[in-house]
């Protein structure tokens, strides 16, 4: 098993700003690369403040299970 703990900004459309991608913890660099490669295809629910969509710093883990 492995895990990648990553941090990045999701914009007002729920898209990842890849330039903000930062690894906080990783079991192996290949898992980190897999997460970074997958992020552009991911969509997040945009954060809201005062009824308007805003950019948000996201910190999440990506667990990997090897059968």
Phi, psi and omega per residue, in radians:
X1 nan 2.663 -3.125
X2 -2.571 2.868 3.117
X3 -2.570 2.547 2.997
X4 -2.169 2.153 3.048
X5 -1.807 2.059 -3.038
X6 -2.190 2.774 3.095
X7 -2.319 2.439 3.133
X8 -2.869 2.947 3.096
X9 -1.779 2.302 2.988
X10 -1.748 2.263 -3.069
X11 -1.428 -3.009 -3.065
X12 -1.226 -0.186 3.079
X13 -1.773 -0.027 -3.125
X14 1.500 0.236 3.126
X15 -1.662 2.596 -3.138
X16 -1.404 2.287 3.001
X17 -1.511 1.658 -2.993
X18 -1.024 -0.464 3.133
X19 -1.161 -0.269 -3.139
X20 -1.680 -0.031 -3.094
X21 -1.051 2.260 3.124
X22 -2.468 2.344 3.098
X23 -1.595 2.178 3.108
X24 -1.664 -0.512 3.115
X25 -2.802 2.498 3.102
X26 -2.698 2.445 3.107
X27 -1.338 -0.483 -3.117
X28 -2.874 2.555 -3.098
X29 -1.090 -0.475 3.111
X30 -1.214 -0.589 3.067
X31 -1.231 -0.660 3.074
X32 -1.051 -0.787 3.136
X33 -1.093 -0.667 3.132
X34 -1.124 -0.720 3.110
X35 -1.142 -0.823 -3.120
X36 -1.066 -0.652 3.121
X37 -1.214 -0.561 -3.089
X38 -1.449 -0.453 -3.040
X39 -0.986 -0.716 -3.130
X40 -1.054 -0.409 3.136
X41 -1.560 -0.143 -3.105
X42 -1.496 2.586 3.087
X43 -2.193 2.391 3.139
X44 -2.073 2.695 3.053
X45 -1.290 2.118 -3.105
X46 -1.069 2.521 3.057
X47 -1.275 2.732 3.104
X48 -2.276 2.502 3.048
X49 -2.508 2.164 -3.138
X50 1.115 0.523 3.130
X51 1.385 0.100 3.133
X52 -2.100 2.567 3.069
X53 -1.235 2.451 -3.127
X54 -2.376 2.775 3.022
X55 -1.218 2.614 -3.135
X56 -2.490 2.437 3.023
X57 -1.352 2.188 -3.114
X58 -1.986 2.369 3.044
X59 -2.229 2.041 -3.084
X60 -2.546 2.778 3.123
X61 -1.867 2.602 3.098
X62 -2.145 1.728 -3.127
X63 -1.430 2.519 3.079
X64 -2.118 2.343 3.058
X65 -2.081 2.238 -3.128
X66 -1.830 2.064 -3.105
X67 -1.207 nan nan
